[in-house]
């Protein structure tokens, strides 16, 4: 499926958060949204998923919904939001329980996504027994269980330590290589954006406007190859130059507000 954003703007009262956003996310594409703190990244994601009604503009969804898709638009948040009294497989199955899925098919779906996310050995484990990275894997498995047409990810790795974040980035890249899912990935982490995205959408400081859209033409499977390190670093540096001054201003503004 595709997402089409046309002249999107949003206000919270008198505060203009986003202004005149125009963007198309193609089917199977991973687009990372990045920008200074408070530029409206999560607000934009909320409007894409229908959680927020824009003050102006429209979001259109195009293309065919896959036959086995149970939930076309599916979120993954930084908060794992797992049910502590349910095992891993029961937490994943929870996403299916409100759909007309036969018990056998539900078991097959759960087993499949646990295998794809490396959780098959932890199926009967409870969340409290898992590390933060493993709990986030459960959140990813739960999202994949409904076979989403569009995946909306809001800072999914920000609560994790650096090593765990690196491991999960590899997991995400592997998922997208095996299954083409249209994805909008909000992050403040440039390493994540450069490692995972097909295109980077750089927003200005509030009100967030699109400053630049940068394609990353290096295949995802080649981004850990040392031969591509210089080219990826150039993209990283280009994005950082775009947002550095505004990121500093936003940080000082937040510190002052506290």
Phi, psi and omega in degrees: 000158179246153172243130178240121180250123184235115173051046186277129175221155179210140177237145165250096187066237179273354184271115177277115186263316179230146182218123170053058178271124176233122187200142171238127174257116185284159180301129178081001183271145173253116180246125177261133176257123183222152180171177181298159176303136177081012183273358175100018182299309181291327175298316177300317180297319179299323178286325177298323182270000179083009178282334178234142175268123182295150175289331178206155179088177184221155170244124180244141178248128181234165179096177185266136175281128179305145185302323183269008181283127179260338183214098187304317181249118185231134182263149165230120182255170176288333175278119186297328176052043177273151177275114189294337181273000179251146175288175178303309183294328178288325176295319178293318180296334181304325180293343184258347191290340180262013177243158180279076181243126178297150184305318180296315179295324178297314179299321180293317179297314181298313180299321181295311183287330175296322177294315183293335181254011176070030185247005187300330180280352183247017187304324185255019178269149179266152183308321183296342180270359185252153172288169178301319179295321179290324177295322177292327174300322177297319177299321177294315179300318179298320179293320182287337183300331181271004181050064186293148173277328179226130180251125180247115189242121184249099179048052188292343184247002190291339182270005187253156176288167189299317182294317179296321178299317179298318179297317181289330174300320177295322177297314179300313181300321180293319178301314183290333177288326182273333183220115183283108181237125175299125188223135168246122190240107178271130179205156170257359186261113183295325179300316178299313184299314182289327181287326194250335193270153168275326175220149176250129175253113184261121179262151174281172171297159183307134358287135183294124172233159178284115178275317182201148171241121184244122173281149173245107189272357178278127181301143183303322182291346180258004187279350173261001178285125180305335180295338181259003186298319182294315181296319179292323178295325177296320177295315178305310182296323179296316179293317181298321177297327180291325188249352190304306184296318180290326177296321178295316179297318180296321179296317178294325179294318180293320179296320180295321181294330180285000000 
